[in-house]
Amino acid sequence: QVQLVESGGGLVQPGGSLRLSCAASGSIFRVYTMGWYRQAPTKQRELVATIASFGSTNYAESVKGRFTISRDNAKNMVYLQMNSLKPEDTAVYYCNAVHSITQRDYWGQGTQVTVSS
């Protein structure tokens, strides 16, 4: 089992940047594919980006070229660097972990990102 705690959300102006962090504990971090998802009001939760154990990444089309996901397996951390933020990026951002063998997944509690002038 793994516990996930996100941090780094907040209010930022359009065009600004934020870095989200997710701290994982309770299990062997490197066996998990890590990801960030987001959910805006009245919308379904959607994939933002994922990163596999050895670093291969996948991004939603809407964030390609603006967001970067990374992980530090030694520190049990995953990050989401968000640049050139737009109002439509406003959402609660969730950290996700999927075990590479069992496919069991875990979620953090979420962190609010608001992009507004």
C-alpha positions in Angstrom: 0.0 0.0 0.0 1.1 3.6 -0.6 0.1 6.9 0.8 0.3 10.0 -1.4 0.4 13.7 -0.3 0.3 16.5 -2.8 1.5 20.1 -2.2 2.4 23.2 -4.2 -1.0 24.3 -5.5 -2.3 27.8 -5.3 -3.4 30.9 -7.2 -1.3 32.0 -10.2 -1.9 34.5 -13.0 -2.2 33.4 -16.6 1.2 32.8 -18.1 2.7 31.9 -14.7 4.2 28.8 -13.3 3.7 26.4 -10.5 5.4 23.2 -9.3 3.4 20.5 -7.7 5.0 17.8 -5.6 3.7 14.5 -4.5 5.3 12.6 -1.6 4.8 8.8 -1.5 5.3 6.6 1.5 4.5 3.0 2.6 5.8 0.9 -0.3 8.5 0.4 -2.8 8.2 3.6 -4.9 10.0 2.5 -8.0 7.5 -0.3 -8.8 4.7 2.3 -9.3 3.9 4.2 -12.4 3.1 7.7 -11.1 0.7 10.2 -12.6 -1.1 13.5 -12.2 -4.7 13.9 -13.0 -7.0 16.9 -12.6 -10.7 17.6 -12.2 -12.3 20.9 -12.9 -15.8 21.8 -11.5 -18.6 19.9 -13.4 -16.0 17.9 -15.4 -14.7 14.4 -15.2 -11.2 13.7 -13.8 -8.7 13.6 -16.7 -5.2 12.5 -17.2 -2.5 15.2 -17.2 0.7 13.2 -17.3 2.3 9.9 -16.3 5.8 8.7 -15.7 6.9 5.1 -15.5 9.4 3.6 -13.2 12.4 4.2 -15.5 11.2 7.6 -16.7 9.1 7.2 -19.8 6.4 9.9 -19.9 3.0 10.5 -21.4 1.1 13.8 -21.6 -2.3 15.0 -22.4 -2.4 16.9 -25.6 -3.6 20.0 -23.8 -0.5 20.3 -21.6 2.3 19.1 -24.0 5.1 21.6 -24.2 3.9 23.4 -21.1 4.0 20.8 -18.3 6.8 18.4 -17.3 6.4 15.4 -15.0 9.5 14.0 -13.2 10.3 11.6 -10.4 13.0 11.1 -7.9 13.0 7.4 -6.9 15.5 8.0 -4.1 13.3 10.5 -2.4 9.9 8.9 -3.3 8.8 12.1 -5.0 7.0 13.0 -8.2 6.7 16.5 -9.5 4.7 18.4 -12.1 6.2 21.6 -13.4 3.5 23.7 -14.9 4.5 26.6 -17.1 2.5 29.0 -19.3 -0.6 28.3 -17.2 -4.0 29.1 -18.6 -7.4 29.7 -16.9 -8.5 26.3 -18.3 -5.8 24.6 -16.2 -7.8 25.5 -13.1 -8.7 22.3 -11.3 -7.9 20.1 -8.4 -4.8 18.1 -9.2 -4.4 14.6 -7.9 -1.4 12.4 -7.6 -1.9 8.8 -8.6 0.2 5.6 -8.2 -0.4 2.4 -10.1 1.5 -0.8 -9.1 3.3 -2.1 -12.2 2.3 -5.8 -11.5 -1.0 -5.8 -9.6 -2.3 -2.6 -11.3 -3.8 -1.5 -8.0 -4.0 2.2 -7.9 -3.9 4.9 -5.1 -4.8 8.5 -5.0 -3.8 11.6 -3.0 -6.2 14.0 -1.5 -5.7 16.6 -4.2 -4.3 20.2 -4.4 -6.2 23.2 -5.9 -4.7 25.1 -8.8 -6.4 28.3 -9.8 -5.2 30.3 -12.8 -6.8 33.7 -12.7 -6.0 37.4 -13.1 
